[in-house]
Amino acid sequence: MDAAFWHSKWQSQQIGFHLDAVNPLLTEFWSSLQLSPDAEVFVPLCGKSLDMTFLAEQGHRVMGCELSELAVRQFFEEQGLDASLEIAGMHQKFSFEEITVYQGDFFALQPEQTTPCDGFYDRAALIAWPEEMRDSYARKLAQLLKPGAIGLLVTLDYPQETLQGPPFAVSEGWIDQHLAPYFDIEQLCCRDVLADNPRFVKKQVPWLNEAVYRLVRNTQDID
Ligand SMILES: C[S@@+](CC[C@H](N)C(=O)[O-])C[C@H]1O[C@@H](n2cnc3c(N)ncnc32)[C@H](O)[C@@H]1O
């Protein structure tokens, strides 16, 4: 999925991935990470997710990254937050109190920008990438996180041939193979969510599993 794809989705507001409420999996599992409230949390490919407001309400400073300026502006406007704006290298930096969103390309982020983050939250970010890009995303995410950084990863898995992504199917096997070099991984839950997803039902996708993983960045360096 290239930048033009996502810009056009935001322009036409075809944003079926966006939830009008905090993701229930975040509220269910976030506390299990036992992150200190003063920890900063990185939210890659954040869109205008209300999950950022939930994280801020837990006391965290939140650092999002989102390609679409429209999405970032909608986030702050819809939350009634009068964000300040400055240029930060390759990104525009929108901030309001404890929430900062770097608008621009995730791949242009530098580890110095994300070093303060002890936590992270990936919902609909890893699964937004087609398979040929997914490993590059995972490596970059690992590069941006310091050893010990802990987070949640939410994935979907289904028979990929039955539906064109995004979201793309990511299996437990893929996670084990591609993330295990950089993260300690524990699956916290895996649930059948087909009935809650009419787009998948309509396309006669036979099964759809949503999984949550607890990831802890290990000490493996990335060149
Ligand atoms: C499927 S959406 C998920 C958004 C959010 N995580 C949520 O749960 O609503 C993926 C988002 O990634 C953004 N995106 C795509 N490529 C990106 C890139 N290279 N850098 C930063 N954001 C990107 C898109 O604009 C889109 O908002």
PDBQT file of the ligand as one rigid body, heavy atoms in Angstrom, charges set to zero:
ROOT
HETATM    1  C1  LIG A 301      -5.466   0.687   8.835  1.00  0.00    +0.000 C 
HETATM    2  S1  LIG A 301      -5.126   2.317   9.321  1.00  0.00    +0.000 S 
HETATM    3  C2  LIG A 301      -5.018   2.132  11.069  1.00  0.00    +0.000 C 
HETATM    4  C3  LIG A 301      -5.089   3.412  11.837  1.00  0.00    +0.000 C 
HETATM    5  C4  LIG A 301      -5.128   3.252  13.372  1.00  0.00    +0.000 C 
HETATM    6  N1  LIG A 301      -4.048   2.445  13.877  1.00  0.00    +0.000 N 
HETATM    7  C5  LIG A 301      -6.454   2.726  13.849  1.00  0.00    +0.000 C 
HETATM    8  O1  LIG A 301      -6.470   1.721  14.559  1.00  0.00    +0.000 OA
HETATM    9  O2  LIG A 301      -7.490   3.328  13.509  1.00  0.00    +0.000 OA
HETATM   10  C6  LIG A 301      -3.451   2.510   8.814  1.00  0.00    +0.000 C 
HETATM   11  C7  LIG A 301      -2.968   3.942   8.898  1.00  0.00    +0.000 C 
HETATM   12  O3  LIG A 301      -1.586   3.990   8.551  1.00  0.00    +0.000 OA
HETATM   13  C8  LIG A 301      -1.326   5.187   7.879  1.00  0.00    +0.000 C 
HETATM   14  N2  LIG A 301      -0.067   4.987   7.127  1.00  0.00    +0.000 N 
HETATM   15  C9  LIG A 301       0.095   4.264   6.009  1.00  0.00    +0.000 A 
HETATM   16  N3  LIG A 301       1.371   4.291   5.589  1.00  0.00    +0.000 NA
HETATM   17  C10 LIG A 301       2.043   5.054   6.498  1.00  0.00    +0.000 A 
HETATM   18  C11 LIG A 301       3.398   5.465   6.623  1.00  0.00    +0.000 A 
HETATM   19  N4  LIG A 301       4.332   5.094   5.726  1.00  0.00    +0.000 N 
HETATM   20  N5  LIG A 301       3.740   6.232   7.680  1.00  0.00    +0.000 NA
HETATM   21  C12 LIG A 301       2.808   6.623   8.589  1.00  0.00    +0.000 A 
HETATM   22  N6  LIG A 301       1.503   6.259   8.530  1.00  0.00    +0.000 NA
HETATM   23  C13 LIG A 301       1.122   5.489   7.491  1.00  0.00    +0.000 A 
HETATM   24  C14 LIG A 301      -2.568   5.390   7.029  1.00  0.00    +0.000 C 
HETATM   25  O4  LIG A 301      -2.738   6.734   6.612  1.00  0.00    +0.000 OA
HETATM   26  C15 LIG A 301      -3.658   4.907   7.959  1.00  0.00    +0.000 C 
HETATM   27  O5  LIG A 301      -4.206   5.962   8.706  1.00  0.00    +0.000 OA
ENDROOT
TORSDOF 0
